[in-house]
Amino acid sequence: MTQRTTPPFRADHVGSLIRPPDLVKARAVAKDRPVSEAKLTAEAKAELMGIQHAAIRDVVRMQEELGLDVVTDGEYNRTSWQRDFLLKIENIVDAPSKVPIKFHSAAGVREHAPPTMRVAGKLARPNGGMFVEDYKFLHAVADRAKVTPKVTVPSPTVVHFRGGREMIDAKAYPEMDAFYADLARIYQEEISDLAAAGCRYIQLDEVNLAYLCDPELRRHVSALGEDPAKLPQTYARLINDATATRAPGMAVCMHLCRGNFAGNWIAEGGYDPVAEVLFNTMNVDGYFLEYDSERAGGFEPLRFLPKGKVAVLGLVTTKSPVMETKDELKRRIEAATKFVPLDQLALSPQCGFSSGIGGETMTPEVQKAKLALVVETAREVWGSD
């Protein structure tokens, strides 16, 4: 058995990486410049772009040197894994969350209501798209003879989940089918332009299906007037429509996350409530699955994974600097093979290392060591080319 030559790869990762201090500082400076003074704003943007590009070059080289088959820009082009993409869509605007969030960590539980988004009118994609130009830079600086550049984007379900029907303007969308159709079309257009720019690997960051595995969050969804038992099918149709026109040879994978910030998480519970829809209804090539702790449940739901799809086991935690061992990872991979063949498995960290600015749980050196551990373990488990 050898390494995979198409995504997802035996040793892969979710995408976000710890931002260097100079990039964090540059973002803060650009944000604080007076927006009323166009010259200063343009200067701030130019300064930020130069620092951002230098940081991306460095982090791409780091990934290549580790022997990864995939590289990302570390999400250095954004401040949040979701908002920088979605708020570029016309008539998606900030709004208070309707779903109260409880962040869990080793220190306890704290309640939080992070801002969400609402649809204030007919949706439209901006000229130039959302992340097409960012991908072009990554494509240009990656050694494409050795690695495949991956772009990560928030799942379209994020636009609906935290507010439900109430957050979708009823005048613009008296029928929800029209809302879902417009949202899917915007993703189709973005994916088409990404393909034209050379992209062959896209990852949808999907938190809401993982949230629907948590009984408490299912109750909150019911309180919004939504049916948590039907939402997985609704979201499967949306995601399938959003990716339906992707180019031949383009891999689409999905990352399921239960929340990630400063070692905190939001949802708990195994994949059982969504497993059949997730694995057999969604037209994606692979799944990045959280499996770094008991909060994600056992491997039993993997029995629903059909042939031809890959489960990327997120066994290496990004929520703690504690290092896993190769033996520990190999034992867990072996345990997963009771439910799915080894050839349909791969290995990665359980989430990104930095879903936004701030809140990292480890140093860049530990991050690099964890990525190296993924690469080395994968080579020993699956062999090498």
Buried (B, 14 or more C-beta within 10 A) or exposed (E): EEBBEBBBBBBBBBBBBBBBEEBBEBBEEBEEBEEEEEEEBEEBEEBBBEBBBBBBBBBBBBBBEBBBBBBBBBBBBBBBBBBBBBEBBEBBEEBEBBBEBBBBBEEEEEEEEBEBBBBBEBBBBEEEBBBBEBBBBBBEBBEEEEBBBBBBBBBBBBBBBBBBEEBBBEEBBEEEEBBBBBBBBBBBBBBBBBBEBBBBBBBBBBBBBBBBBBEBBBEBBEEBEBEBEEBBEBBBBBBBBBBEBBEEEBBBBBBBBBBBBBBBBBBBBBBEBBBEBBBEBBEBBBBBBBBBBEBBBBBBBBEBBEEEBBBBBBBBBBBBBEEBEEEEBBEBBEEBBEBBEEEBBBBBBBBBBBBBBEEBBBEBEBBBBBBBBBBBBBBEBBEEE
